[in-house]
Amino acid sequence: MSKTTLPSLSKMIFPAYLTFRKGVKIADEGIKIEEEFSAVSIDPDNLKEYKQYFNFDSTLPITYIYIVAQRALLHLMLNKKFTIAVPGMVHISNEIKLMDQFNPDQEFEIKASINVPVKDGSLFPSAVISFYQNGVEVANNVSHYIVKRKSTQKRSKREENVSNFGVAHYKEEWSIDRSAGKLYAKLSNDKNPIHTSVLFAKMAGFKRPIAHGWYSVNRAVSSAEKQSGREFKELQVAFSKPIFLPSKVQFELNENNDFRVDHLTKEYSYLEGKLS
């Protein structure tokens, strides 16, 4: 398999929007795409700014792995073999592992794959992005999505997921103002206009711009590290609802380092996760 150069995220946002013309198509064998990227590196200035913005003390925050992985993810989705419109995909969950031997000052290689199995009704793409240094895996990111489609079969009413969060031992209220969309877009190069433009947000079905999901995850992990006094090497997070800008929300953390971000007055969560 030939290795390619990993493009910047900002250069892929507009082409991703143009894929809306694809709709949702999938062959009988599903979709399976694999690519490898060589000589990938972390911009030390961007990492420093990122850590300062979210008040991270860790050398390499586990959340930063997704910042790099997202570039490989979108590159896979822009492949001609990926016959699904990117704007119609909803990011629903992530799992990240960061090994101690990952050196952020050293170049690394990435092996990336995306798989969309054929099924009736909604499709569930999943992507695996693995980082290697000196032939050893040093980090990996698994992202899951949903592409909604009508089913040809009658289905019973879906049962709501029941949270096992338990009792929070730490809480804090966040005020997320409108500027968070633009600030995080600049920091991450994720310049999707649904986070900064009222017009684009409404075109996507939202009443106003929404916060980047990963913005909220970063704040959650940074707060959890401060409260626990440790760096985390594994992260699992599931997204359920978007946070509109501006908003006030509540972050909660329990003694097992499970966390969630909730609506202040209504009984629902925007996201839930686990750290270890």
Summary of the structure (lengths in Angstrom):
residues: 276
radius of gyration: 18.7
end to end distance: 34.3
largest distance: 53.5
contacts: 832
relative contact order: 0.15
helix: 28%
strand: 32%
